[in-house]
Amino acid sequence: IPSSLFSATSSLTLGIIVKPQSVSGIQTLLSKDPGSNREWQFRMNGSNLEWVKIAGGVQTITASGVFTNNVTSFIHVVINGTSIKMFKDGVSVLSTSIASVS
């Protein structure tokens, strides 16, 4: 998949199945964060699901209490311009705005 499709300014849909052995600390699920030209991280932070937009200024969007030890969940994130929605097993856990990249 070309990295140009993962620009922080693009519409993006991500889906991932997660069964955490532990819900402590930061655990990256997916990212476009090679160390230079950083754009975003999709991660667990304890039991929380986080989308961290880095490009154009850091903004962290958090859905609290999403993960449980040893419980399999389907996580779906939809970004459309300046809005973000997060789902767990088809149920909305967050819907909000995200700053656009300037």
C-alpha positions in Angstrom: 0.0 0.0 0.0 1.6 3.3 -1.0 2.4 5.5 2.0 0.7 8.5 0.2 -2.6 6.8 1.1 -1.9 7.3 4.8 -1.5 11.0 4.8 -3.0 12.7 7.9 -5.1 14.9 5.6 -6.7 11.9 3.8 -9.9 10.1 4.5 -8.9 6.8 6.1 -10.6 3.7 7.4 -8.6 1.3 9.6 -9.8 -2.0 11.0 -7.9 -4.3 13.4 -8.6 -7.3 15.6 -7.0 -6.9 19.0 -6.7 -9.4 21.9 -4.4 -7.7 24.4 -2.5 -9.9 26.8 -2.0 -6.8 28.9 -3.7 -3.4 29.1 -0.8 -1.4 30.5 1.5 1.1 28.9 1.5 2.3 25.3 1.2 -0.4 22.6 1.3 0.8 19.0 -1.3 -1.0 16.8 -0.7 0.9 13.5 1.3 4.0 12.7 2.8 6.2 10.0 5.6 7.4 12.3 9.0 6.5 10.8 10.8 9.0 13.1 11.1 11.7 10.5 8.1 13.1 8.6 5.9 11.8 11.4 2.1 11.7 10.7 0.0 9.5 13.1 -0.2 6.7 15.6 -3.1 4.4 16.4 -2.4 2.8 19.7 -3.5 1.4 23.1 -2.6 3.4 26.2 -3.6 1.1 29.0 -7.3 0.2 28.4 -7.8 3.3 26.2 -7.8 3.5 22.4 -5.9 6.5 21.1 -5.4 8.2 17.7 -2.4 10.6 17.8 -2.2 13.0 14.9 1.4 14.3 14.8 1.6 16.2 11.4 0.7 19.8 11.7 0.7 19.8 15.5 0.1 17.0 18.0 -3.5 16.1 18.9 -4.5 13.0 20.9 -8.0 11.7 20.6 -8.9 9.1 23.3 -11.7 6.6 23.7 -11.5 5.4 27.4 -11.9 1.9 28.7 -12.0 0.2 25.3 -9.7 -2.8 26.0 -9.9 -5.7 28.5 -7.2 -8.3 29.1 -7.5 -11.5 26.9 -10.8 -10.3 25.3 -10.8 -10.2 21.5 -12.3 -7.0 20.0 -12.7 -5.7 16.4 -11.6 -2.0 16.4 -12.6 0.2 13.5 -11.5 3.8 13.0 -12.9 6.2 10.3 -11.3 9.5 9.5 -13.1 11.8 7.1 -11.4 15.1 6.7 -11.7 16.7 10.1 -13.9 14.1 11.9 -12.9 10.8 13.5 -15.1 7.9 14.7 -14.0 4.9 16.7 -16.0 1.7 17.0 -15.5 -1.5 19.1 -17.3 -4.6 17.9 -19.6 -2.4 15.8 -20.6 0.0 18.6 -19.5 3.6 18.6 -17.1 4.5 21.4 -16.1 8.0 20.1 -17.1 10.5 17.5 -15.4 14.0 17.5 -13.5 16.5 15.4 -9.8 16.3 14.7 -7.7 19.3 13.7 -6.8 19.5 10.0 -3.2 19.6 8.9 -2.1 23.0 7.7 
